[in-house]
Amino acid sequence: MAPRHRRTNKNNHDIVEKSLFFLLIISLHLVPSWGLTDSESLLKFKASLANAKALADWADNSVVCDGDSANWIGVICDEGLVLGLQLEKMGLGGKIDVDSLAELEELKTVSLMDNAFDGPLPDFKKLGGLRALYLSNNQFSGEIPADAFQGMTKLKKLYLSGNKFTGEIPSSLAGLSKLTNLRLEQNEFTGRLPEFTAKFEDFNASDNKLEGPIPASLANLDPSAFSGKISSVFLNMLNVSFP
């Protein structure tokens, strides 16, 4: 009888061990996967930039936000979280790591105006919560995909002026009903303006190569918003009266 008792104890011990093992595996899968902190996200963003000397105080031994006050240059804070980036006239270039910015859950505004960024427009539609995006006076170039702003339904202000964009104005802008400010001037956009759903407070598409009729949604704007380096066909449409 004794050997059978020892066998039973051994079996029970094995069952307990296996149960603990499975509980451990399950618990590991249930542990939440936390993303990067705001500081880590910004340092990752900084690492992707060229000539980031102006961001010298962005360091891993300091805290980016102290309540509503920012300890890092160019950062706007609100209740300890990064609300915006105002990185203008800093000589920045290189790649814009949009994925690292997407980790900033409260990010509402990004301004990179008057820097040296070039190449295609980054995939900013990953930042679906943005209210304002300022990219004027850089060296971005090439065609902007039609869906470049798809899903950015909260976007109110978009500045793309003073770059080297070509091709048609992306159609995804047409459906952004909350847009109030759209600056597209001084590029190489071609084709027709889309029919916008937004009611603009500030709109400028001058100094491009646009053609075709002015959409009815823009007919009440000042002609200077369409002047400059534009197609003669488009220029003639400035005299058209809309019902």
C-alpha positions in Angstrom: 0.0 0.0 0.0 2.9 2.4 0.8 4.2 2.4 -2.8 0.8 3.2 -4.1 0.5 6.1 -1.7 3.8 7.5 -2.8 2.7 7.2 -6.5 -0.5 9.1 -5.7 1.5 11.9 -4.0 3.8 12.1 -7.0 0.9 12.3 -9.4 -0.7 15.1 -7.3 2.7 16.9 -7.3 2.9 16.6 -11.1 -0.6 17.9 -11.5 0.1 20.9 -9.2 3.4 21.7 -11.2 1.6 21.5 -14.5 -1.3 23.7 -13.2 1.2 26.3 -11.9 3.0 26.2 -15.3 -0.1 26.8 -17.3 -1.2 29.6 -14.9 2.2 31.2 -15.4 1.8 31.1 -19.2 -1.7 32.5 -19.1 -0.7 35.3 -16.7 2.1 36.3 -19.1 -0.3 36.6 -21.9 -2.7 38.7 -19.7 0.0 41.2 -18.7 -0.9 44.5 -20.6 1.6 45.5 -23.3 2.4 49.1 -22.5 3.6 51.5 -25.2 6.4 54.0 -25.0 6.3 56.9 -22.6 6.1 60.4 -24.1 9.8 60.9 -23.4 10.8 57.6 -25.1 8.6 58.4 -28.1 10.1 61.9 -28.6 13.7 60.5 -28.2 12.9 57.9 -30.9 11.5 60.7 -33.1 14.7 62.8 -32.5 16.9 59.9 -33.4 15.4 59.8 -36.9 16.2 63.5 -37.6 19.3 65.0 -39.2 21.0 68.1 -37.6 19.0 67.9 -34.4 21.4 70.1 -32.4 18.5 72.4 -31.5 17.0 69.6 -29.5 20.0 69.1 -27.3 17.9 69.3 -24.1 15.8 66.3 -25.3 17.6 63.8 -23.1 16.7 60.5 -21.4 17.8 61.8 -18.0 15.1 64.4 -17.9 11.3 64.5 -17.8 9.6 66.1 -20.8 6.5 67.5 -19.1 6.0 68.8 -15.6 2.3 69.4 -15.4 1.5 72.0 -18.0 5.2 73.1 -18.2 7.6 71.6 -20.7 11.2 70.9 -19.9 12.1 70.3 -23.5 12.3 73.0 -26.2 9.5 73.0 -28.7 7.2 70.8 -26.7 3.7 71.9 -25.5 2.4 70.1 -22.4 -0.9 69.6 -20.8 -1.4 67.8 -17.5 1.9 66.0 -17.8 1.3 64.8 -21.4 2.7 66.0 -24.8 -0.1 68.1 -26.5 1.9 69.6 -29.3 5.3 70.1 -31.0 6.4 73.5 -32.2 9.7 72.8 -33.9 10.1 75.8 -36.3 13.2 77.3 -37.8 15.5 74.8 -36.2 17.4 73.5 -39.3 15.9 70.1 -38.9 15.9 67.5 -41.7 16.0 63.8 -42.3 13.2 61.3 -41.8 10.1 62.1 -39.8 9.3 59.1 -37.7 5.5 59.3 -37.7 5.2 55.9 -35.9 7.0 57.4 -32.8 4.7 60.5 -32.9 1.7 58.1 -33.1 2.7 56.9 -29.6 1.9 60.3 -28.2 -1.8 59.7 -27.4 -2.7 63.3 -26.7 -0.8 64.9 -29.6 -3.0 67.6 -31.2 -0.7 69.9 -33.1 2.6 69.5 -35.0 4.5 72.4 -36.5 7.7 71.7 -38.5 7.6 74.9 -40.6 10.8 76.5 -42.0 13.1 73.6 -41.7 14.9 71.4 -44.3 12.7 68.3 -44.6 12.6 66.9 -48.1 11.2 64.0 -50.1 7.7 62.6 -50.1 5.0 63.6 -47.6 5.3 61.2 -44.6 2.3 59.1 -43.7 0.6 61.6 -41.3 -2.7 59.9 -41.5 -1.4 57.6 -38.7 -1.9 60.7 -36.5 -5.7 60.6 -36.7 -6.2 62.8 -33.6 -4.3 65.8 -35.0 -6.1 69.2 -35.1 -3.3 71.1 -36.8 -0.4 70.2 -39.1 2.1 72.9 -40.2 4.7 71.9 -42.9 5.1 75.1 -44.8 8.5 76.2 -46.2 10.4 73.0 -46.3 11.5 71.0 -49.4 8.9 68.2 -49.5 8.3 67.1 -53.1 6.5 64.7 -55.3 2.9 63.7 -55.6 0.7 63.4 -52.5 -1.3 60.1 -52.4 -5.1 60.6 -52.8 -5.7 59.0 -49.4 -2.9 60.9 -47.6 -5.4 62.5 -45.2 -8.0 59.8 -45.0 -9.5 59.5 -41.5 -8.0 62.7 -40.2 -11.5 63.9 -39.4 -10.5 66.2 -36.6 -8.0 68.2 -38.7 -8.7 71.9 -38.7 -5.5 73.5 -40.0 -3.2 72.2 -42.7 -0.3 74.2 -44.1 1.6 72.7 -47.0 2.7 76.0 -48.7 6.2 76.7 -49.9 7.2 73.2 -50.8 7.7 71.3 -54.1 4.6 69.2 -54.2 3.4 68.1 -57.6 0.3 66.2 -59.0 -3.2 66.7 -58.0 -4.4 68.1 -54.7 -5.3 64.9 -52.7 -9.0 64.1 -52.8 -9.0 63.0 -49.2 -8.9 66.7 -48.2 -12.3 67.2 -49.8 -14.1 65.2 -47.1 -12.5 66.9 -44.1 -15.5 69.0 -43.0 -13.7 70.5 -40.0 -11.0 72.1 -42.0 -10.9 75.9 -41.5 -7.4 76.8 -42.7 -5.8 75.2 -45.8 -2.6 76.7 -47.3 -1.4 75.1 -50.6 0.3 78.1 -52.3 3.7 78.1 -53.9 3.8 74.5 -55.0 3.5 72.7 -58.3 0.0 71.3 -57.9 -1.8 70.5 -61.2 -5.3 69.5 -62.2 -8.5 70.7 -60.7 -9.5 71.8 -57.2 -11.8 69.3 -55.5 -15.2 70.2 -54.2 -14.6 70.8 -50.5 -17.1 70.2 -47.8 -15.3 72.5 -45.4 -16.2 76.2 -44.7 -12.8 77.9 -44.9 -11.7 80.9 -42.8 -8.3 80.9 -44.6 -7.6 79.3 -48.0 -4.9 79.8 -50.5 -4.0 77.8 -53.6 -2.1 80.6 -55.5 1.2 80.0 -57.4 0.4 76.5 -58.6 -0.5 75.1 -62.0 -4.2 74.5 -61.4 -6.8 74.5 -64.1 -10.5 74.0 -64.7 -13.5 75.6 -62.9 -13.4 76.9 -59.4 -15.6 74.7 -57.2 -18.8 76.3 -56.0 -17.7 75.8 -52.4 -14.8 78.2 -53.0 -16.6 80.7 -55.2 -16.9 83.3 -52.4 -13.2 83.5 -51.7 -11.0 86.4 -52.7 -9.5 86.0 -56.2 -6.0 86.4 -54.7 -6.4 82.9 -53.3 -6.0 81.6 -56.8 -3.7 84.1 -58.4 -0.1 83.9 -59.5 1.4 81.0 -61.4 -1.7 79.2 -62.6 -3.2 78.0 -65.8 -4.8 80.6 -68.1 -7.9 78.4 -68.3 -8.2 78.5 -64.5 -7.6 82.3 -64.5 -10.4 82.8 -66.9 -12.8 81.0 -64.5 -12.2 83.8 -61.9 -14.8 85.8 -63.8 -17.4 83.2 -63.7 -20.5 83.9 -61.5 -21.9 81.0 -59.5 -25.5 80.8 -58.7 
